[in-house]
Amino acid sequence: MLAHYLIFSGLLFAVGLAGVIIRRDIIVVFMCLEMMLSAANISLIAFSRAQGTDGLPVYDGQIMALFVFAIAAAEVAIGLALIVAMYRARRTVDSTAMTVLKD
């Protein structure tokens, strides 16, 4: 049963990584990064549930997943602020428009 979760997590991570590498739209890249974090959370929780002994689960991976969720929430706030600032400055969200740091 653990293998199914890990395969799903690996596929989800691969799709997110492909989206980050291939796509140029910064919003899609941002969503793919969130997908990669979700894949990592699935792996953490799957390992946490598989590690339990005598019917008692071990909550280490689940607690780590909560920290990842908290970091992802902060990333969303900062990332969306950067995307809005980029759109206001360049009138585009295409990542190739970010060739210089200052106009």
DRENFIMI-239875 format. One line per field, with one value per residue (C-alpha): residue number from 0; x, z, y; residue in three letters. Coordinates in steps of 0.2 Angstrom, whole numbers. Layout:
num = [NUM; ...] $
X = [X; ...] $
Z = [Z; ...] $
Y = [Y; ...] $
residuo = [ALA; ...] $
***
This chain:
num = [0; 1; 2; 3; 4; 5; 6; 7; 8; 9; 10; 11; 12; 13; 14; 15; 16; 17; 18; 19; 20; 21; 22; 23; 24; 25; 26; 27; 28; 29; 30; 31; 32; 33; 34; 35; 36; 37; 38; 39; 40; 41; 42; 43; 44; 45; 46; 47; 48; 49; 50; 51; 52; 53; 54; 55; 56; 57; 58; 59; 60; 61; 62; 63; 64; 65; 66; 67; 68; 69; 70; 71; 72; 73; 74; 75; 76; 77; 78; 79; 80; 81; 82; 83; 84; 85; 86; 87; 88; 89; 90; 91; 92; 93; 94; 95; 96; 97; 98; 99; 100; 101; 102] $
X = [0; 14; 21; 5; 6; 24; 21; 7; 18; 32; 20; 13; 31; 36; 21; 25; 43; 39; 27; 41; 54; 42; 30; 34; 19; 24; 7; 7; 25; 19; 5; 17; 29; 14; 10; 28; 26; 9; 19; 32; 18; 10; 26; 29; 12; 13; 30; 23; 8; 18; 31; 18; 20; 7; -7; -1; 4; 19; 15; 32; 29; 12; 19; 32; 18; 10; 26; 27; 9; 13; 29; 18; 5; 19; 26; 9; 8; 25; 24; 8; 14; 29; 18; 7; 22; 29; 13; 12; 30; 30; 11; 15; 17; 29; 44; 55; 51; 62; 78; 85; 83; 79; 72] $
Z = [0; 3; -14; -22; -12; -17; -35; -35; -26; -38; -53; -45; -42; -60; -67; -56; -61; -79; -77; -69; -83; -98; -94; -96; -87; -70; -62; -69; -63; -46; -46; -51; -37; -25; -34; -30; -11; -11; -18; -4; 9; 2; 4; 22; 27; 18; 27; 44; 42; 37; 51; 64; 76; 86; 78; 84; 71; 72; 69; 64; 46; 48; 59; 46; 33; 44; 44; 25; 23; 34; 23; 8; 14; 17; 0; -8; 1; -5; -22; -27; -21; -32; -47; -44; -43; -59; -68; -63; -69; -85; -89; -92; -81; -94; -85; -100; -97; -82; -90; -80; -62; -64; -79] $
Y = [0; 12; 9; 16; 32; 34; 31; 44; 56; 53; 56; 71; 78; 74; 83; 98; 98; 97; 112; 122; 118; 119; 133; 151; 159; 163; 159; 141; 139; 145; 132; 118; 123; 121; 104; 98; 103; 93; 78; 80; 81; 65; 56; 62; 57; 40; 36; 42; 30; 16; 18; 15; 0; -10; -1; 16; 28; 39; 57; 64; 65; 72; 86; 89; 91; 104; 114; 112; 118; 133; 137; 135; 148; 160; 157; 160; 177; 182; 174; 182; 199; 197; 192; 207; 218; 210; 213; 231; 234; 224; 222; 203; 188; 179; 174; 178; 196; 196; 199; 213; 218; 236; 246] $
residuo = [MET; LEU; ALA; HIS; TYR; LEU; ILE; PHE; SER; GLY; LEU; LEU; PHE; ALA; VAL; GLY; LEU; ALA; GLY; VAL; ILE; ILE; ARG; ARG; ASP; ILE; ILE; VAL; VAL; PHE; MET; CYS; LEU; GLU; MET; MET; LEU; SER; ALA; ALA; ASN; ILE; SER; LEU; ILE; ALA; PHE; SER; ARG; ALA; GLN; GLY; THR; ASP; GLY; LEU; PRO; VAL; TYR; ASP; GLY; GLN; ILE; MET; ALA; LEU; PHE; VAL; PHE; ALA; ILE; ALA; ALA; ALA; GLU; VAL; ALA; ILE; GLY; LEU; ALA; LEU; ILE; VAL; ALA; MET; TYR; ARG; ALA; ARG; ARG; THR; VAL; ASP; SER; THR; ALA; MET; THR; VAL; LEU; LYS; ASP] $
***
